[in-house]
Structure formats: structure tokens, C-alpha cells
């Protein structure tokens, strides 16, 4: 493993039915003026909105609402939220939702405390924000692990870019599996596959030698596969839902990344496609991963072979055969859980959009080797 320093700021409240206790406990420590952030209104349809508002009233809070955060949050929405925070002198942001709501709020938290444009701050001046409005998260759709870190994926519509920004860490995260039951199964599956993708992107990073972080990662990947199958078979399986929530947290709380140079090339490619098509994130990852890993076979044989054996339980006559069998097992699992393996299954058929994505995506150093833009385009085009 590489050298590392590790300090983790997010306090976790985990457990079936823990939301009310956790929110009341945490909000007793915050300022009076609260921004309640949420998405397209599902929390109102499920009754969670009324419950949260009652908890905040019981804690004596003045609430300003910031709703309508879209599945791929835009930079314009971030600026809207920052204006709300300034105008209403907000002292605390409570994000209630999935990764999109949580990501948006991280950057709202930063933008509200600076007059400088945070996109330019990072991408032009390579500086990070240093002041933030405190915030917490109540997770209703697990998978992204967004509540565990300070990174966010934001779509800048004017620039046609969907890229990372960095904002505030949450002071707390509420992981109540009961809150995920209203999420459509298609969305739950997509979120769980995002967790698996986070794990694979971290696992394939350097160093490739066997280490404790990777052995923990193998266990998390097996857990995601097992429990995703379990909730598809029985959506009322509370234990499996809780396991998937904690697996999502483990994939993004930094533990599996300790001592690793992670590789998120698959994510960078999917983000670029998403900027041009607004595609579902987990589904886009499912389309890309097998094709990406087949292209990494010559350089990544040993690591892919180990993942094939320890995670997918397959083995061939040689390391390269085992690695290929692992990729086949991954693709078979994607089909088993009803995820797409081609862009056309998602209604994406315009080759020009894929070329634009290849030309604008962030190219990482690569877990085994670095791809060229032409290679990325060929990869994307193959999956049409």
C-alpha cells in the first residue's frame, strides 16, 4: 500500500427506523435557520416531507425550502441554492434525498460563502473552497455514497460538461433503510450498481499487489452482488436494504481507498456521456464497464483474474482465461439485474454524441494504462 493520512469527519446514524431520532438529535446542535433541500417531490408523496417538517418544527427551526433538484444537478441549480442561502441567512443545510440532492447541496454550501465562481475556482485556478455552510444528509436512495465525501458531480449546461466539484463534508449522515422502500426498483438497482462500480474503480487502481484495502473491497463487492439479488427477489428484505446502504457508504467513505491511487476512468467517461444525453448514471456505467475491462486485459490480467476468483467465483485454465471469465460474469450479472449493456437500450443512437463525450471527458492516468480519446470513442461506439 502507498503511504496515507486519514481523518474522517462524517458522523453516521445507521439503522432501520433511526431517522427521527437522528434528525432530532443532530438538529439540536445547529443554527435556527435551515435550508431543507430535496428533489422532484417524492418525499411529499411518501409523507417523509411532512415528517421532516414536523421534526424541524419540534426543534424550533425556521425552514426555507429548496426543492426541484434534478437527477443530474445543474450548475444553475447550485447558484439558485446559493442565492437562497444568502437571502435567508441560512445557518444549516439539510439535504433529504439521494446522491443528486446531496451533491448539489455540497456545492451550494461552498458557493454561498464566496463571491468567486466555484467552477472557475477549481477548473481555472485549481483552488478549493475553504468556507462552507454546515450541512447534514438524510439518505433516501443509496448507491452513490455521496453523503460520505465532499465530492460532487455537477452538470454545467452552458459548457456541456458534467464534472466533479468539491464542497463541504456533511457533519452527519442518516442511513435508515426504511426510507429506501419507496424508491422504484429500477432506481435501487442502478444505485447498487453504482456502488459496485465505485468498488471496482478503486480495486483496479494502483498498487495492484494484494493489500488490506483491496481485500476489504472484495468483501464489499461480494456483499453488493448478494444483497442486490436479495432485494430484487424480495423488495421487503430489510436486512439486504441495510447492507446495501452500508456497502454504499463503505465504497465512498475513504476506507477502501487508503493506500491506493484509484482509477475512475469509467466514471469520467460516463459523466461525459451524461453531459450530452442526461443518461441514468448507473445504467451508463453498466454499459461501459465490460468494454473498458476487455480493453485493459493485456495490462490488467493479474488484478482482473484475482477479482474474477474472489468476487465472481470463476476460474479458467490460465490467468488471462480467468480474467476473461470474470468480465463475462460481470456482463452476465448486468443482464441478470435488468441493466443495459448497449447505448441503444437507453435510446442513445447518435454516434456524434459519443464522439463529443470522448473529446470532452477527463482522462485519468489509468489503472493499467492511459486511454487516448480515439480509444475512448471506439469503446463507446462498440456499445451502440
Secondary structure, 3 states (H helix, E strand, C coil): CCCCCCCCCCEEEECCCCHHHHHHHHHCCCCCEEEEECCCCHHHHCCHHHHHHHHHHHCCCEEEEECCCCCCCEHHHHHHHHHHHHHCCCCEEEEEECHHHHHHHHHHHHHCCCCCCHHHHHHCCCCCCCCCCCEEEEECCCCCCHHHCCEEEEEECCCCEEEEEECCCCCEEEECHHHHCCCCHHHHHHHHHHHHHHHHHHHCCECCCCCHHHHHHHHHHHHHHHHHHHHHHCCCCHHHHHHHHHHHHHHHCCHHHCCCECCCHHHHHHHHHHHHHCCCHHHHHHHHHHHHHHHCHHHHHHHHHHHHHHHHCCCCCCHHHHHHHHHHHHHHHHHHCCCCCCHHHHCCCCHHHHHHHHHHCCCCCCCCCCCCHHHHHHHHHHCC
